[in-house]
Amino acid sequence: MPDYKVYYFNVKALGEPLRFLLSYGNLPFDDIRITREEWPALKPTMPMGQMPVLEVDGKRVHQSLAMCRYVAKQIGLAGSDPVEELQIDAIVDTINDFRLKIAIVAYEPDDMVKEKKMITLTNEVIPFYLTKLNVIAKENNGHLVLGKPTWADVYFAGILDYLNYLTKTDLLTNFPQLQEVVTKVLENENVKAYIEKRPVTEV
């Protein structure tokens, strides 16, 4: 079995889907959480000077979706043929588009601009994405694609706390089918064990 190390700050955010996937598949990994003070010295050693980074037998790679997809293939959650892989990737990319639309508003530095963008985000963007995804989950027996567990489910469950943090809401309050997707992931015994031992962080 490869030696896995995950490098990221002591937050959930973009690192949590990767940690969830490794845990889901019962792949042991070193969960290396870097402090803000440690980061300047470590940054030049990272492939693109950013995190999260996954190290596999000493080889460091970046890009969170690529890392998640790699792990998904190791644990049988990436699809059984190219068409299934395509369908899964399309859903994951949709979730990531949703994340980016939220993040661009949440991190807007101009308060007046942010306030205007937040109205559109709250009234249009968030309902659009969640309604579409909720219908998809209903059609797929409580999963996001293919009617079975895939890494799209795990990715969504892993990124949800971060999205809730950015929006200061519980996004799934009115979307029971999406809540079912997340619950199924959180009920995985290996994910449960990881959550019980992970550091408690707001983000």
N, C-alpha and C positions, 0 to 999 in steps of 0.2 A: 504493500500500500504506500502511495506517495506520502511524503512529509509535507503537510500543509501549514502555512502560516498566514494569518490575516492581519494586515497592518491598517489601522484606522484610528481616528480619535476616539475618546471615550464617550461616544454617542451612538445612537442607532442609525438614523439617517440613511445614507447610501450603503453603509456597511452591513446593515441588518439583514437584507435579503440574502446576501452571501453567507452570513453566519447561520441563518435559518436553513439554507439549502445543505450546507455541510452537516449541520445537526440532523436534519431530516433524514439524510442518507447514512447517518451514523459514521461519518468520516471524521476521525479525531483531527483537531487543528489547534494550533497555538493562537489564542485570541490576544494579539499584541495591541494594546491601547496606548497610543502616543499622547503625551501631554503637549499643551501649546508651547511649553518651554523647551521640550525636546525636539519639536518639529523643525526649527530652522537648521539644526545640525544634520537631521536625518533627510531633509527634503532633497538635497543633491544626490542622494543614493537611490532615489525612486525613479522609475523609468521616465516619467514626464513631470516629476516634481509635484505629484499629487497623490492623494489616497481616496478611496481604499486601494490597496494593493494585495494581490494574492501571490504568495510564494509557493511554488511547487518544486520540491527537491532542489531548493536553492535558486530557482529561476523566478524572478519577479515579473509579474505582468500587471497591467493596469486596465482600465475601462470596466466599470461595474457590470454592465450587461454581458460583456464577453466572458467575464469571470463566472458569472452566474450560469451562463449557458454551458460553459465547460463542466462545471460541477454537476449540472443537471444531466449531462450525458453520462457522467460517471455513476449516477444513482438511478438511471432509468426513467427520468422525468422529462426527457427532451423530445419525445416522439419516436415512433417506430419506423418512420420512413420520411423522405424529404417533404412530402405534402403535409404530414402532421407537424414536422418541424416548422414549416412555413406558417401554419395556422397558429402555433404557439407563439412564434416570434411576432406575428402581427398583433396579438393580444398584449404581449409584453411591451412592444413599442407603443401601443395605445396608452397603456398605463404610464409609461415613461413620458409620453407627450402630456398627459394629464398632470403629472408631477411638475414638469417644466412650466406649464401654464400657471400653476399655483405658485411656484418658486419665484417666477419673474415679478409677481405682484408682492409676495411676502417680503422680498429683498429690495423692493423699490425704495431708494433713499429719499426721494422727494415726497413728503407727507401728503401734499395736495394731489399730486399725480397718483399716489398710492390709493388714496380715498376713492378717486374716480374709477380706477382699475378694479378696486375691490367690489364695487357695485356690479360691474359686468361679470366678474369672477363668480360672485355669490349668486346672482340672479340668472345667469346664462351658462357659463362654462361648467361649473360644478354640477348643476342639475343635468345638463346635457350628457356629460360623461357617465355619471353615476346611473342615470336612467338607462342608458344604452347597455352598460356593463351589467346592471341588475337583470335586464331582460335576457342577456346572454347567459348569465348564471342560472336563471330559471330554466332556460332551454337545455342546459347542460348538466342537469341533476346536481346543482350545487357546486359546479366547477366552472372555470372560465373558458374552457375550450375542450373539445373532444369528448365531453361527458365523462371524464375521468381525471384523476390527479395528474397534474403536470407542473412544471416549474413556474408557469404563469400564476397558479394559485399561491405558491410559496412566495413568489416575488411580491405579489399584491399584499399578502399578509405581513410580509417583512417590512414593506415601505409604508404601511398604513399609519403607524404611530407618528411617523415623520410628517405625513400629510395632515394628520389631525393637529399636530403641533403648529404647522405653518398656517393653517386656517383658523386655529383656535376654536375648533368645533369637533363634534363627533360625526364624521362624514356619513357613517352608515346607519344613522338613527332610523331613517325612513326607507332603508334598502335591505330588507330581510334576506333576500337571496345572496347578496354580497356578504352579509354577515355570516351566512351559512358557509360560504367559501372560506372565510377567515377562521371560523370556528373549527372546521375540519382540519386545517393546518395546525392550529394551536392545540388540538387534541392528539396530535402525533406524539407518541411517548418521548421520542428523542428531542423534539422541539420543546416539549414541556420541561424536560431535564435541563436544556440549555437556558430557558427563560428563568428557571428557579435559581440558577447559579450566576447569571449575568449581572454586572453592576447595574444599579438603579440609576437611570439618567432621564432627564426631562425630554431631551431631543431624541 
